[in-house]
Amino acid sequence: MNTTIARRAAVPAAWLVLLAVAAYLPFGVGGPTLVNLQQVIYTAIGVMSLNLLSGLAGQVSIGQSAYIGLAAYTTALLVQHAGWSYWAALPAAVFLAFVLGALTGLPALRITGIRLALTTLAIAIIFPTIPVKFSELTGGTPGMNVDPLTAPASWGITSVAFDYWVLLAGLVVIWVIVRNVLDSRIGRSLIAVRDHQIAAHTVGINVSVTKVLVFGGSAALCGVAGWMFVVTNQFVAPGDFSVLLAIYLLAGMAIGGAGTLIGPIFGGLFIVYAPQTISAVGASPLLTPLIYGVVLILILLVLPQGLGGLLAKLAARIRGPLPPTRVRSAPVSELPAKELV
């Protein structure tokens, strides 16, 4: 019995140790490394948003870059031109991203698959042209600088360390929220809509509302990522939110593992550090995209469920088999409506 308890406590203990190490990093690494880790954090949240939408709910989207860009420019304009604080700009950026995501989800009520993907792709293509159109406010193609987030003077820490802790705390909060959503009736509703919409409708799930809300919720996570982007870089430009960013997020979801909670962290690490590692080994800049693509393909061939899927299997082995239960697990289509909505 003691061995079983110890094995099941090993995974949560490992998470706590990992979090403690992450929180201590500002005391042991330099500013450039902290900036890279901040990039990993907001990229991971972007991958997490796509994981929620596509990996869990089964809705196709290539428009995440537009949601991130909208939130980033909202934050930059409110902070730099309206005199708002970063903390006041955060809910505004998240709300606008949510609204755009919900509006994007409306076509999903009638179209699916490749047509839905092309619709969201169009949004990703159009968005970078908007800051160029309103260059008087946004700085146009060259972009605009934004004042940094100020660390409390009484803390006696650098602004880079403060920004890192803010982003790390945000990642932990969002991770806990997403985990609770997945374990709730909302999460079961999303899975039901993904697996069988007719059965989901039969047991009382409002499929239309569920689709719109998951698009909006996914975009809201992108809104947090966009806010973090400005906190980290103190700069925004249209080129930062091109379709290429959306493709990188798709690659991050595939690398990390669709539908997993830890997968977005691996996806963020890969997106940020893979190109740097390839350049560090002396590869020609012209060959970097080719090598990046080959590495991506190899990982997907060896680990079709992603790094997150592999880690989930290892964690399950460490925990051991679940205790037997006398309650039969019914399929989603047999659950009462009150358990799904």
C-alpha positions as CSV (number, residue, x, y, z in Angstrom):
1,M,0.0,0.0,0.0
2,N,2.8,2.4,0.9
3,T,4.5,1.7,-2.4
4,T,1.3,2.4,-4.3
5,I,0.8,5.7,-2.6
6,A,4.4,6.7,-3.2
7,R,4.2,5.8,-6.9
8,R,1.0,7.9,-7.3
9,A,2.6,10.8,-5.4
10,A,5.7,10.8,-7.6
11,V,4.1,12.6,-10.6
12,P,2.7,15.5,-8.5
13,A,5.9,15.8,-6.6
14,A,7.8,15.9,-9.9
15,W,5.6,18.8,-11.0
16,L,6.2,20.7,-7.8
17,V,10.0,20.2,-8.2
18,L,9.9,21.4,-11.8
19,L,7.8,24.5,-10.8
20,A,10.3,25.3,-8.0
21,V,13.2,25.0,-10.4
22,A,11.5,27.2,-12.9
23,A,10.7,29.9,-10.3
24,Y,14.4,29.8,-9.2
25,L,15.8,30.3,-12.7
26,P,16.2,34.1,-12.5
27,F,18.8,33.6,-9.8
28,G,20.8,31.2,-11.9
29,V,20.6,32.3,-15.5
30,G,21.2,35.5,-17.5
31,G,18.7,37.9,-19.1
32,P,18.9,36.4,-22.6
33,T,17.9,33.0,-21.3
34,L,15.0,34.4,-19.4
35,V,13.8,36.2,-22.5
36,N,13.9,32.9,-24.4
37,L,12.0,31.2,-21.6
38,Q,9.4,34.0,-21.8
39,Q,9.0,33.3,-25.5
40,V,8.5,29.6,-24.6
41,I,5.8,30.5,-22.2
42,Y,3.6,32.7,-24.5
43,T,4.2,30.3,-27.4
44,A,3.1,27.4,-25.2
45,I,-0.1,29.2,-24.3
46,G,-0.7,29.8,-28.0
47,V,-0.2,26.0,-28.6
48,M,-2.5,25.3,-25.7
49,S,-5.2,27.4,-27.3
50,L,-5.0,25.4,-30.5
51,N,-4.8,22.2,-28.5
52,L,-8.1,23.1,-26.8
53,L,-9.8,24.0,-30.1
54,S,-8.4,21.3,-32.4
55,G,-7.0,18.6,-30.1
56,L,-10.0,18.5,-27.7
57,A,-13.0,20.0,-29.6
58,G,-11.9,18.8,-33.1
59,Q,-12.4,22.2,-34.7
60,V,-9.9,23.2,-37.4
61,S,-8.2,26.6,-37.2
62,I,-5.3,28.3,-38.8
63,G,-6.1,31.7,-37.5
64,Q,-4.5,31.7,-34.0
65,S,-1.9,34.2,-35.2
66,A,-4.7,36.8,-35.8
67,Y,-6.0,36.4,-32.3
68,I,-2.6,36.8,-30.8
69,G,-1.9,39.8,-33.0
70,L,-5.1,41.5,-32.1
71,A,-4.4,41.1,-28.4
72,A,-0.8,42.3,-28.8
73,Y,-1.8,45.4,-30.7
74,T,-4.6,46.2,-28.3
75,T,-2.1,46.0,-25.4
76,A,0.5,48.1,-27.2
77,L,-2.0,50.8,-28.2
78,L,-3.6,51.0,-24.8
79,V,-0.3,51.1,-23.0
80,Q,1.6,53.4,-25.4
81,H,-1.1,55.8,-26.6
82,A,-3.9,55.6,-24.1
83,G,-1.7,55.5,-21.0
84,W,-3.2,52.4,-19.6
85,S,-1.2,50.0,-17.4
86,Y,-0.4,46.5,-18.6
87,W,-2.8,45.1,-16.0
88,A,-5.7,47.2,-17.2
89,A,-4.9,46.3,-20.8
90,L,-5.0,42.6,-20.2
91,P,-8.7,42.1,-19.8
92,A,-9.4,44.4,-22.8
93,A,-7.0,42.4,-25.0
94,V,-8.5,39.0,-23.9
95,F,-12.0,40.3,-24.4
96,L,-11.4,41.5,-27.9
97,A,-9.6,38.3,-28.8
98,F,-12.6,36.3,-27.4
99,V,-15.0,38.3,-29.5
100,L,-13.0,37.8,-32.7
101,G,-12.7,34.1,-32.0
102,A,-16.5,33.7,-31.3
103,L,-17.2,35.5,-34.6
104,T,-14.8,33.2,-36.3
105,G,-16.6,30.3,-34.8
106,L,-19.9,31.2,-36.5
107,P,-18.9,29.7,-39.8
108,A,-18.1,26.5,-37.9
109,L,-21.9,26.0,-37.4
110,R,-22.3,25.2,-41.1
111,I,-18.9,24.3,-42.5
112,T,-16.2,21.9,-41.3
113,G,-12.9,20.4,-42.4
114,I,-10.9,22.1,-45.1
115,R,-13.4,24.8,-45.7
116,L,-13.3,25.9,-42.1
117,A,-9.5,25.8,-42.2
118,L,-9.5,28.0,-45.3
119,T,-11.9,30.5,-43.5
120,T,-9.6,30.8,-40.5
121,L,-6.6,31.0,-42.8
122,A,-8.2,34.0,-44.5
123,I,-8.4,35.8,-41.2
124,A,-4.7,35.0,-40.5
125,I,-3.8,36.4,-43.9
126,I,-5.9,39.6,-43.6
127,F,-4.8,40.6,-40.1
128,P,-1.2,41.7,-40.8
129,T,-2.5,44.2,-43.4
130,I,-4.6,46.0,-40.8
131,P,-1.7,47.5,-38.8
132,V,-0.2,48.6,-42.1
133,K,-3.4,50.3,-43.1
134,F,-3.5,52.3,-39.8
135,S,0.2,53.1,-39.7
136,E,-0.4,56.4,-38.0
137,L,-1.3,54.5,-34.8
138,T,0.5,51.3,-35.2
139,G,3.8,52.3,-36.8
140,G,3.0,50.4,-40.0
141,T,5.4,47.8,-41.3
142,P,8.4,48.9,-39.1
143,G,6.3,48.3,-36.0
144,M,6.1,50.3,-32.8
145,N,8.0,50.3,-29.4
146,V,6.1,49.9,-26.2
147,D,7.1,51.0,-22.7
148,P,8.1,48.0,-20.5
149,L,6.2,46.5,-17.6
150,T,7.7,48.1,-14.5
151,A,8.9,46.0,-11.6
152,P,8.0,47.2,-8.1
153,A,11.0,49.2,-6.8
154,S,10.8,47.6,-3.4
155,W,11.4,44.1,-4.8
156,G,14.9,45.0,-5.9
157,I,14.9,42.7,-9.0
158,T,15.5,43.3,-12.7
159,S,12.6,44.0,-15.0
160,V,13.5,40.8,-17.0
161,A,13.2,38.7,-13.9
162,F,9.9,40.3,-12.9
163,D,8.5,39.8,-16.4
164,Y,9.5,36.1,-16.3
165,W,7.8,35.6,-13.0
166,V,4.7,37.3,-14.2
167,L,4.5,35.1,-17.3
168,L,5.3,31.9,-15.3
169,A,2.5,32.7,-12.9
170,G,0.2,33.3,-15.8
171,L,1.1,30.0,-17.4
172,V,0.5,28.1,-14.1
173,V,-2.9,29.8,-13.7
174,I,-4.0,29.0,-17.3
175,W,-2.7,25.5,-17.1
176,V,-4.8,24.9,-13.9
177,I,-7.9,26.5,-15.6
178,V,-7.6,24.4,-18.7
179,R,-7.0,21.2,-16.7
180,N,-10.2,21.9,-14.7
181,V,-12.1,22.6,-17.8
182,L,-11.1,19.3,-19.4
183,D,-12.2,17.4,-16.2
184,S,-15.5,19.3,-16.0
185,R,-18.9,18.8,-17.8
186,I,-17.7,21.5,-20.3
187,G,-14.8,19.3,-21.3
188,R,-17.0,16.2,-21.7
189,S,-19.4,18.3,-23.8
190,L,-16.5,19.3,-26.1
191,I,-15.4,15.7,-26.5
192,A,-19.0,14.7,-27.3
193,V,-19.3,17.4,-30.0
194,R,-16.0,16.3,-31.5
195,D,-16.8,12.6,-31.5
196,H,-20.4,12.6,-32.5
197,Q,-22.4,15.8,-32.9
198,I,-25.8,14.0,-33.4
199,A,-25.4,12.0,-30.3
200,A,-24.3,15.1,-28.4
201,H,-27.4,16.9,-29.5
202,T,-29.5,14.0,-28.6
203,V,-28.4,14.1,-24.9
204,G,-29.1,17.8,-24.7
205,I,-25.9,19.5,-25.6
206,N,-26.3,22.8,-27.5
207,V,-23.8,22.0,-30.3
208,S,-23.9,25.5,-31.8
209,V,-23.2,27.3,-28.5
210,T,-20.5,24.9,-27.7
211,K,-18.7,25.4,-31.0
212,V,-18.8,29.2,-30.7
213,L,-17.7,29.2,-27.1
214,V,-14.7,26.9,-27.7
215,F,-13.6,29.2,-30.6
216,G,-14.0,32.2,-28.2
217,G,-12.2,30.5,-25.3
218,S,-9.4,29.4,-27.5
219,A,-9.0,32.9,-28.8
220,A,-9.1,34.3,-25.3
221,L,-6.0,32.1,-24.5
222,C,-4.4,33.6,-27.5
223,G,-5.3,37.0,-26.1
224,V,-3.2,36.2,-23.0
225,A,-0.4,35.1,-25.2
226,G,-0.5,38.3,-27.2
227,W,-0.4,40.3,-24.0
228,M,2.6,38.3,-22.9
229,F,4.3,38.9,-26.2
230,V,4.2,42.7,-25.6
231,V,5.4,42.2,-22.0
232,T,8.4,40.2,-23.3
233,N,9.4,42.1,-26.4
234,Q,8.1,45.7,-25.8
235,F,7.6,45.8,-29.5
236,V,5.0,44.8,-32.1
237,A,5.1,44.6,-35.9
238,P,2.8,43.1,-38.5
239,G,5.4,40.5,-39.5
240,D,5.3,39.0,-36.0
241,F,1.7,37.8,-36.5
242,S,1.8,36.3,-40.0
243,V,0.4,33.0,-41.2
244,L,3.8,31.5,-40.4
245,L,3.1,31.9,-36.7
246,A,-0.1,29.9,-37.0
247,I,1.8,27.2,-38.8
248,Y,4.4,27.1,-36.1
249,L,1.7,26.7,-33.5
250,L,0.2,23.8,-35.5
251,A,3.7,22.2,-35.6
252,G,4.0,22.8,-31.8
253,M,0.7,21.0,-31.2
254,A,1.9,18.0,-33.3
255,I,5.3,17.9,-31.6
256,G,3.8,18.2,-28.1
257,G,0.9,15.9,-28.6
258,A,-2.7,16.9,-29.5
259,G,-5.1,16.7,-26.6
260,T,-2.4,16.6,-23.9
261,L,-1.8,19.1,-21.1
262,I,2.0,18.9,-21.0
263,G,2.2,18.9,-24.8
264,P,2.1,22.7,-25.3
265,I,5.2,23.1,-23.1
266,F,7.2,20.8,-25.3
267,G,5.7,22.5,-28.4
268,G,6.8,25.9,-27.1
269,L,10.3,24.6,-26.3
270,F,10.6,23.1,-29.8
271,I,9.4,26.3,-31.6
272,V,11.8,28.6,-29.7
273,Y,14.9,26.4,-29.3
274,A,15.0,24.2,-32.4
275,P,15.9,27.0,-34.8
276,Q,18.5,28.3,-32.4
277,T,20.0,24.9,-31.9
278,I,20.2,24.3,-35.6
279,S,22.0,27.6,-36.1
280,A,24.3,27.0,-33.1
281,V,25.7,23.8,-34.7
282,G,26.9,25.8,-37.6
283,A,24.2,25.0,-40.2
284,S,23.8,27.5,-43.0
285,P,20.9,29.9,-42.4
286,L,19.6,28.9,-45.8
287,L,19.4,25.3,-44.7
288,T,17.8,26.0,-41.3
289,P,14.2,25.7,-42.6
290,L,15.0,22.5,-44.3
291,I,16.6,20.9,-41.3
292,Y,13.8,22.2,-39.1
293,G,11.3,20.5,-41.3
294,V,13.2,17.2,-41.4
295,V,13.5,17.1,-37.6
296,L,9.8,17.8,-37.3
297,I,8.9,14.9,-39.7
298,L,11.3,12.5,-37.9
299,I,9.8,13.3,-34.5
300,L,6.2,12.8,-35.8
301,L,7.2,9.5,-37.3
302,V,8.9,8.2,-34.2
303,L,6.3,9.7,-31.7
304,P,2.9,10.0,-33.5
305,Q,1.3,11.0,-30.2
306,G,3.9,13.6,-29.6
307,L,6.2,14.1,-26.6
308,G,3.2,14.8,-24.4
309,G,1.7,11.4,-25.2
310,L,5.0,9.7,-24.5
311,L,5.3,11.4,-21.1
312,A,1.7,10.6,-20.3
313,K,2.4,6.9,-20.9
314,L,5.5,7.1,-18.6
315,A,3.5,8.8,-15.9
316,A,0.8,6.1,-16.1
317,R,3.4,3.4,-15.6
318,I,4.8,5.2,-12.6
319,R,1.4,5.6,-11.0
320,G,0.4,2.0,-11.7
321,P,-3.0,0.7,-12.6
322,L,-6.1,2.5,-11.3
323,P,-8.1,0.9,-8.5
324,P,-11.0,-1.2,-9.6
325,T,-14.4,0.4,-9.6
326,R,-17.9,-1.0,-9.6
327,V,-19.3,1.9,-11.5
328,R,-19.6,1.2,-15.3
329,S,-18.3,3.9,-17.5
330,A,-21.1,4.7,-20.0
331,P,-20.3,6.1,-23.4
332,V,-21.0,9.8,-23.9
333,S,-24.1,9.2,-25.9
334,E,-25.6,7.3,-22.9
335,L,-24.9,9.9,-20.3
336,P,-27.8,12.1,-19.0
337,A,-28.0,15.6,-20.3
338,K,-27.3,17.1,-16.8
339,E,-23.9,15.4,-16.8
340,L,-22.9,17.0,-20.1
341,V,-24.2,20.6,-20.2
